[in-house]
């Protein structure tokens, strides 16, 4: 009788127990490696220990940047003879006081939205907080010129009379904003039996869960620092001028047991709530792919870089859709074909902090585009957050820690560990940060 040849087959003990199908039995690939580039950048840029879980910050906007007031429904003419004075009702003063400290100020007079320059005047006296008297130095027509509501008087200097005393002084005050640290807890637990088991894939299930939960903890912090909302706001004026909900009280919400839960205001949410969508201090920008032109790009980047960092580089955290958009604009057959222009975009590089990035050249500076996993999906995939490093920091009330074996009552046959942190983000001068939405 001929010998029976034994085959490698797909049944029996040979298949179920003896064959080894694992190429690398102790190696597991993960979808995400660097999950929290925003938190990584902010904490490495500046990390501060705060003295209380709710914390305040001072900020100041230089008054000399732009000082102006508006004409208020006035029908008087500015006399061009350089002798006759004109009394004007004014309002809407920005970065200046309508009082005796204004005497001697030289102002350019512009039509609404700075359409055209009408005159140059000098403030001769101040009658009240809404009424001033001016000398006319120059008019665009060379003759008397009418004033209308919302004509802009922008201060360009001051001129005082010979032999006069020092003019009245004025001063502004610092502003205060605030935020909260948030308690994050991410637990993991395995039984004593599982802990002792010899496993494929990962030799220790506890070690695998530690790595997984570490990334989960990072991602939850990342999203809180981006999208979180604090009950009581940050002390700024909300869009539309409503600031009634702003409060520094140690508030939040109560959990099921009545314990106070504090939450952190995230930078992206703060821009959405407090940022301006137009004007010199615009923080919110909308890009329509089909119609965005080179002129729009230049104008937007002028506002992004108006407060220029010393390095000339700003970090921009991008969803996949936003990064795709700029990549298309840099390509020969991408969206740039709509208006005949392109952008310069570098190849993907690796930062020393461990995340990937590309460099986007603009007429006013360079953006470091950082792919950010938290900005994913239809909600945030086409958003780009440009931050000012100087006006953002990582706040820590208590140092983060990995707490081991935290559950031992009644000789529990298990190991429960926990990642713990009590942290937030400090946001100052909201107009220095920018948010782009692409559609």
Secondary structure, DSSP 4 states (H G I P E B T S, - for coil): -PPPPP---SSHHIIIII----TTTT----S-S---HHHHHHHHH-EEE-SSSEEEEEE---GGG--EEEE-S--PEEPSSSSS-EEEEEEEEESS-SSGGGTTEEEEEE-GGG--EEEEEEEEEEEETTEEEEEEEEETTSS-EE--TT-EEEEEEE---TTPPPPPP-----EEEEEE-EEEEEEEEEEHHHHH---SSSS-HHHHHHHHHHHHHHHHHHHHHHH---TT--SSPPTTS--TT---SS--EE-TTS-EE--PPPHHHHHHHH-BSSSTTB-EEEE-TTT--HHHHHHHHHHHTSS--TTSEEEEEE-HHHHHHHHHHHSTTSGGGGTT---EEPPPEE-TTS-EEEEEE-SS-EEEEEE-TTS-HHHHTTEEEEE-GGGEEEEEEEEEEEE-S---GGG-SEEEEEEEEEEEEEE--GGGSEEEEE-
